[in-house]
């Protein structure tokens, strides 16, 4: 019998097979989740040679956080994913772990600035936080303290399948910058990218407890120079984590601006408990990020929220895409209850990949997000329910049964007499179980109510109602697109300037839906419901 390849043997060790059945209760059918075990932040998002790489925080040994390694999946269309062997396995896994691989990013070093490339092969370089649970002297001769977090690199010469850590010199950024050396236990999450104008690599990292981001530059991905810091601004209710820095087009033209995204845990959007993600719009000159005056607020609670729901965190952007094709992916969970959600044999999924751009809304450069998926492969694009109502009277009307995975498009006039208009989703036949998504006309807010959404028993904060601001469009119309999977709801409002993401855990037979207007009639209603088929088959 021929010896097994390294990749195949690792796949067998970790239970990764191509014939895996993704049909468990609550298993998202068009959201990525690992076959088994714990997952959190997306890492190392890279588009290279026609392949989208998704690395992620992963525990190869169990369904709760621990042994943190980098899992790996690939896709050609951001829709159909194939899980790969673990890319970076916690050092000492299976005995005594001496190094875990926390969140980070990856680039294709096409000019071989690092010198890691051989025989014409482009090196992929990952930059990540090394977490050291015990004090030790490293192979590089550097010493680290117990629970230290430092920034390290690894490289791959086989398009991301296997990785070599840069043990000769890791970590490449040992300590937080002066005068913050005491923050060595909370210095993490490097996002690295190539800055064309300055012809340098840039990395943005978090000094988490201080609500500061430190920016470094390098010529070779190995030797880094501190050039600026950013923060604290806006929401500071918890630690800042998982920062990103990206250039985006403004209003679809040649004008651009830069955006910093930053996770916050706890201290998410108003009405949520636990995790959230905020953003800042401004300018970046290769060393310093200068926020626009209207993107920062006095005090430390107001923020520009990337998502107003409870389950969108640690969002990360793809390297390797063009300016107009930028895509982010968020972790669709929350540290408040993430370890207790009732899924098995895995925990956590990723949100829908989102195309990101900036649009001027109300004279302000505003982040807009739209689903970025290969719809031709998962929907026939013909609704199985389509109705228009010139005037939808106070009360409710049942729609077709929906199944567990579908999309709802709703539009209606903001000049309605109703107090709210909503759709009840994933509902039982008698509607005692339901998730309600709708619009409050007086407050001009989207709302998502999961108080009766199914299993809410595992956390006392889970059964809640969430809100996000949305003004009608220039014609006085409110537009909502709602994506429902077996255990999630994602709402995209308007042009995508307001999104709400929430997990739900409904009964498998909760496949009913209805439209409801309260406090009066809703005018010019259109409702379309589309089936979405599984992407795992």
N, C-alpha and C positions, 0 to 999 in steps of 0.2 A: 504494500500500500504506500503510495507516494505521500511524503510529508505534507501537512496542511500549510497553506500560505499563512503568513502572519496575520493578514487582514481577515482571512476566513476564520482562523482559530479565535481571534478576538471577537468576531461576530458571534461565533458559537458560544463563547464564554459569556457574552452579555445577552444572549438570547435574541439576537437580531437576525430575523429571517425574512426572506422576500415573500413568504406565504402567510405572513401574520394576518390574523383576522381583526380588523379595526371596528368591531361591531358591538363592543361592550356598552352597557347603559352609560349615558352621559358622554360617550366618546364623540367629540366633534367630528363631523363628516367632511368639513371643508376648512378646518383649522388644524394647524400642525400640533401634534402632541407626540411624545416619545412612546414607544411600544410599552415600556414599563418604567417604573421608578420616578424619582423626583426631578422636576425641571424648574429653573427660574429664568433669570435674565437672558435675552438674546445676546449673543456675542459674535464678534468676528464676521459681521455681515459683509460679504464680498461677492461681486459679480465678476467672474473671470472665465474666459474661453467658453462663453455660452452657458455657464452654469452659475446658478445662485447658490451660494453657500450660506447655511444657517448653522452657526455653532451656538451652544447654549450651556448655561450652568446646569450641571447634571450630577446626580448621585448614582453611580453604577451599582451601589450596594443596598439601595432601599428606597422606600416611598416617602421618606422625610428628608429634610436638608441634612447634608453631611458628605464627607469624602469628595468635596466639590472638584469636579473635573469639567472638561469641555466635551459635551456631546456634539454630534454633527449630523446634519441632514443636507441633502442636495435636491435641487429642482431645476427644471428648464423653463418653468412658467410661473413660479411663485404660487402654484396651486396644487400640483401633484408632487409630494415629497417622498424621498427615499432615505430612510435612516441609515447612517454609516457607522463604522466602528468608532468608539470613543477616540477623540483626537488627542487630548491631553489628559492622561489618567493621573489622578492624585498620587504624588510621590509617596511610596510606602503603603499604598492601598492594599488592604488585606492583612496588614500587620500593624505597624505604627505609622500613621500619616505624618510626614515632616513638611510637606508643602502641598497646599491646595491651589487650584488655578481659578481665581476669581475673575470678575468680568473684564472685558477688554474688546479689542477690535483687530482687524486684519487688513493688510494691503497687498497688492501685487507690486513688487519692487522691480518694475520692468527695466529700469536702467542699471540694476544690480548695484545700487549705491551701498548696500550692506556687504557686498562681497560674498554673500551666501550662495549665489548662483553658480552652477557648474555645468559644463558641457552645453552651454547655451540655454539651459533651463531657467526660466524665470522663477525666482524664489517668492513664495508667499510668506509674508512675515506677520506673525501675530504678536500683539503687545497686550499684556494682561497683568493683573495684579497677582503677585505671589503672596499668599497668606501663609505665614510660618507659625504653626501652633506651639512650637517649642523653640527656645533660644538655641542657636547653633552657629557653627562656622561652615560656610558654604564652599562648594568646590572652587569658586572663584577666589576664595580667601577672605571674602567679606563676612562680617558677623552680623547677625540679626537677633533682635530681642523676641521674647515670647509674645505671640499675637501680633507681630509686626506685619504691616502691609507695604510692599514695595512693587515697583514696576519692572517687569521682565519681558524678554522676547523669546520667540521660537520661530523656526522656519520649516517650510515644506518644499520639497523639490518634486513631489508627485501630485500636484494640484490639490493639496489639502488632505490627502488620505492619511499620511503619516507625518509626524512632526519631530523635530530635533530641538531641544531646549538649548539655549546659548549659555551653557554652564560655565564656559571660560570667563564670562564677565557678568552674568546675571547676579543680582538685579541691575538693570542699566540706570534706574533712578532709585537709589537706596532709601533716602529719607525725604520727608517733606521739606520744602524750602524754608530757609531762615526767614522769620523767627518762629516758625511753626513746628520745630523739630519734635516737640512734645506730642504732636498729633500722629505719631508713627503707627498707631493702631487704627487710624481712620483716614488713610491716604490711598485712594483707589480709583479704579474704573477708567483706564486711559482710553481715549478715543483718538486714533491717529489717522492722519490723512496727508496727502500731498498738496501743497499750496503752490499753484502754478506761478503766481506773480513773483513770489520771492524765491522760487526754485528750492524750497526746503520742505522737509517733513515737519508737521506740527502735531503736537499732542496736547489734549486738554484733559486734566485729571481733577479729581475732587478731594478737597480737604474737608471731609464730610461734616464734622461737628461744627466747624466754623462758618459753614455756608459760603465757602470760597472755592473758586476754581483756579487752578494754576496752569498756565500755558507755557510750553517748552517748544523749542525748535531744534532740528538736527539736520545734518547733511547725509547721515548714513544709517539712521535708525538705532545706532549704538551709543553715540555720544550726544547727550542732551543738555541744552542751555535754557535756564529759566528766563523768560522774556516779559511776562506780565502776570497779573492775577485779576480776577473778576469776582465781585460780590463783597459782602452780602447785599442782596436786593430782594424785594417782594416777599413771597411766602418763605417763612423760616421756621415752621412749626416742628420740623424734624430734621434729620440729616439730609444733606444734598448728596446725591449719588448719580452714577451713570450719565455723565454729561455728554453732549454731542455738540459739534460746531459744523455748520454746513452753509454753503452758499445756495440761494434759491432765486429763481426768476420772480419778478414782480409784475403782476398783471399781464403775464404772457408775452411781454416784450423783451427788449434787450437789457433793460434795467434789472439790477440784482441787489439783494441785500443778504446779510448774514443772519443766521438764527442759532442761538444757543438753546438746547433742550436740557432739562435737568430734572431727575427724579427727586422726590421729596417723600420721606417716610419717617414718622407719620406726618400728618398735616396736609392731606390732599384737599381737593376742592371742597367748598362749603357743602355741608350735608353728608359728606363721606367720612369714613373712619379709616385711618391707615394711609395707604400709598396713593400718590398722584404724580403727575408730570407737568411742569410749567415750562414756558419758553420766553425768550427775550429776542427782540428784533434789533439789529443795529448794523454797524460796519466793522470789518476786520481787515487790518492792513498787513497781516502776516505776523504781527507780534501782539497787537492789542485789540481787544473787542470793546467798542464804544457803543453802549446801548442808545437807541432812540429815546428822546425825552418822554414820549408817550408810551413807552414799554416798561418803565419803572415807576413805582408808586411809593408815596410816603407810607411809613408804617411797615409792618412785616407780615401782613396777612393777605392783601390783595395780590392777584397774579393773573397772568395770561395762561389759562389752563389748556393743555394740549387735548385733554379729554375730561369731561365733567362727571364721568361715572366712576365707580369704585374699582374697576378691574382693568386698568391700563397703566402699566408701570415699566420703568427701565427701558423705555423706547430707544431703539438704536437705528442708525441709518446705514444704508449700503454704500460702501466704497466701490468704485469701478463703473458707476453709471454716469450718464451725461447730466448736465445741469438741469435739463428739462424732464429728466426721468427719475428724480430722486424718490426713493422708497424707504419708509421706516417700518419696523415691526416692534410691537410692544408685547410685554408679558401680560397675559390676560388672567391676572390673579392679584391678590392683595396680601401683604404681610400680616394683616389683622387676623385672617382666618385661613391663609393659604395651606397650612399644614393639616387642616381639618376638613377640607372639602371632600364630599363623599364619592370620590372616584377610585377605581381600582382596575388594573394593577399599576396605574400611573397617577401622577398629580401634576396638573397645570397644562395649559395650552397657550399657543401664541394667538394674538389678535390677527385679524385680516391684515395682510400687508397693505400699506397705504401710500399712495402717491401724494407727495407734498409739494406745495407751492405757496406763494404769497399773493394775496389780492388786497387791493385797497377797498376796505369796507368801512363806511362812516369816517372817511378821511384818514384811516389808520391802516398801516400794513399789517395784515392779519393772516395767520397760518390757516390754510385750507387743506383738507385731506379728503381723498376719494379712494374707494377700494381699488386695489391693483391686482386683479385676478383674471385668469383666462376664462372669461364667462362663456365663450363658445363651447368649452369642454364640460361645463357643469350646469348649464341651463339652456333649454331650447329657446329662451328669450320670448316665448309666448306665454302670457299669463294664463293660469288655470282659473282665475277669477278676475273679472274686470267690470267695474261699475262706476257710473257717474251719477251724481245727484245735484240737480240745480239748487235744491234746498234740502238738507238732511235734517228732519225734524228732531226735536228733543226726544231722546230714547235710544234704542239700540236695534241693530239689524245684524243677524248672523251672516257670515260669509260661508264659503266652502270650507270643508275640513282641509287642513294644511299639511299633514304629516309633521315630521320633526325638524325638517330643514327647508327653509324657504326664505324668500325676500318679499317685503311689502313696500310698495311705493305709494305714498299718500300726498295729496296736495289739496288745499282748501283756501278759501278767502279769509284774510285776517279781519275783514269787515263783516264779522258774523255776530249774531246776537248771543251765541253760546258763551258759557264760561270756560268750558273745555271741550275739545274733540279728541278722541283717543281710539286706539285699536287694542282689543284684548287678545293676547297671543298665548300659544301653548296652554290653552284652557281646557279644563274638564268639561264634560257635556253640560253640567249644571252651572259652570263658571264660578264655582267656589274656589277652584284653583285657576290662577291666571297671572300673566304678566301684562301690565298695562303701560302702553307707550302713547303719549299724546302731547297736547299743546294747551297751555294756559294763556288765553287771549289777553287778559288784563295784565298779567305779569310779563308777557312776551317770553315765555320759557317753555322749552321742551321738558317733559317729565318722564321718568321711568320708575314704575312702582312694582317692586318685586316682593311686597309684603306677603302675598299669597301665591308665590311662584312655584311652590312645591316643597321640597325639603329645605327648610330654613333653620333646622334645629341645632346645627353644629356651631353656631356663633350667635350671640345675642344681638349683635349689630347688623346681621346680614339682612333681616327683613326690614328694609328701609325704602324710602322714596328719594330719587335723585333728580336734580334740576340743572339745566344749562340755558343760558340766555340765547335767544334767537329772534332777531327782528325780521319782519316779512321782507320779501324782495321788493324791487322798485315798482312792481305791478300790484303790490299788496297781497301776494300769495305766499303761503307757508308750504315748504317742500320738505318731506321727510323720506329717507330711504332706510329701511330697517332690515338687518340681516339676522336671521334666527338660525341657530344650530341646536344640537341636542342639549347643550348646557350653556348657551350664551346668547346675548342680544347685543347688537351693535347698531347704534342709531347715528346716521349722518344727516345733519340738518342744514338747510339752505344750500350754499355752494360747498359745504363741507367745513364751514367755519366753526360749527359746534358739533361735537360728537359726544356720545355717552355709551360706555361699554360696561356691561354687567354680566356676571355669571348667573345662571339659574339652574335649578335641578328639579325639573318637573317630572311628573309621572309619564311613562312612555305612551299612555293612551290619552294624554292631554294634547289633542291635535285639533281643537276647535278654536274659532276666532270670531270676533264680532266687532262692528264699529259702533261707537257710542258718542252721542252729543248730550252734554249736560247744560242746564241753565238756559236753554233756548236752541234755536236752529243754527246749523253751520252751513255756509253757502259755498256753492261751486266745488263740491267734493269730487275727487277722483281717487279710486282705490284700485290698485293692481297687485295681485299676489302671484308670485312665480315659484315653481318648484325648483329646488336645488338638489341635484343628485350627489351621491358620495364621490369624493375624489380618491378614495382608497381602493376602489374596485378596478 
